[in-house]
Amino acid sequence: MRNVYIIGTSCTAFGKRPDDSFKSLTREAYTECLADAELENGDLIEQAWFGNCGMGTFGQRNIRGQVCFTPLVREGLFPERVPMINVEGGCATASMAFHGAWKDVASGDMEASLAIGVEKTFFPGDPVRTSEIFEGGIDQIDPEEWHEYYRHRAKETGKPFDPNGGGGTVFMDTYAMQAAWHMKKWGTTQEQIAMAASKNHWHGSMNPKAQYQFEVPVEKALADREISWPLTRAMCAPIGDGASAALLVSEELLAKQPEIARKRATKVCASVLSGGKYRDPSEPGLSRIAAQKAYAKSGLSPNDIDVAEVHDATSFCEIFQLEMLGFAEDGKGGKMIESGATKLGGKLPVNLSGGLVSKGHPVGATGLSMIHELNLQLRNEAGERQADKARVALAENGGGVIGFDEAACSVVILEKG
């Protein structure tokens, strides 16, 4: 496998953007990615991977990327006859697009490949359309299978499962059940979950692309409207719109780029995917499998990671992922949050973008927004939220739900070029 480098990334502002279309968000992320790579057009791109979950609700169930890129081809910004592969993997969609582009280049099949994720989940006055997008992230063919799984888990956690009740979604309910199990097993507290939320809202207040750019004190996070105990609104990712992208190239092609592009390039040390299953709560999650593979492929360890972005669809998820990724011992993720180690200025800053709870979570774009943030950190271009001496970074992104697992997980390790 060849060395692969990122020469450009982008992320639109995340938020509720009802006046923006899938095509306009695509244009914004793509042109910003080109500009970041010091390119006027995409003539060097040989293949593209387009990630999206929600366009089918508008009737565009196929050729989504081709449709969104047609104006860009017509204008000469994207090359003609370049193949584009459409990808869907729930909240891990953009990371799957990244993995495809990485494999294009690492295999030697392509010299340059583009990954882009585009999503809209906010539809004013049409909550049914929003629900349709998220419902696709769990088994709709045999729903009784997960109903039975959660009913059984409810007996273990002491938290009732009611798929037709409550003010949140089934996804927030499943995360809440996992949090309840973790609290019962390890003594994790609601206050530690609130600390994770507060920390990420602080980070997000320094991110001009974040959906929420305000701080939330721990006490306010605890007192916020309950979504599904122990989770409050401040601890849960919001719905929103946005897009993100990354351009990956071979070492050989990188050598031909202008000096400024070469100096800002980031090396991809590993890109790994894993799959979920209906697991016992005492078993490790699929992100541990992906992380172990990524560490083995890169020759690195958790101790080598300087900064990380993890999939905090809820703030409990960050506590859990600290353990799965090897940053904390099992059961001690909450204590790690409480210690301040994951804050800006701490030993291992996590979710300096604000994470999903503050930056936002347009599902098909989220994974590449993590790559964008880490790329900024490794380039020392993150402004007031810049981590000190960041040389190695890790992104963890999960998508869909199978029991207490996600359906898919991506772990990517990057290194300063």
Secondary structure, 3 states (H helix, E strand, C coil): CCCEEEEEEEECCCECCCCCCHHHHHHHHHHHHHHHCCCCCCCCCCEEEEECCCHHHHCCCCCHHHHHHHHHHHCCCCCCCCCEEEECCHHHHHHHHHHHHHHHHHCCCCCEEEEEEEEECCCCCCHHHHHHHHHCCCCCCCHHHHHHHHHHHHHHHCCCCCCCCCCCCHHHHHHHHHHHHHHHHHCCCHHHHHHHHHHHHHHHCCCCCCCCCCCCCHHHHHHCCEEECCEEHHHECCCCEEEEEEEEEEHHHHCCCCHHHHHHCEEEEEEEEEECCCCCCCCCCHHHHHHHHHHHHHCCCHHHCCEEECCCCEHHHHHHHHHHCCCCCCCCHHHHHHHCCCCCCCCCCECCCCHHHHHCCCHHHHHHHHHHHHHHHHHCCCHHHCCCCCCEEEEEEEECCECCECCEEEEEEEEEC
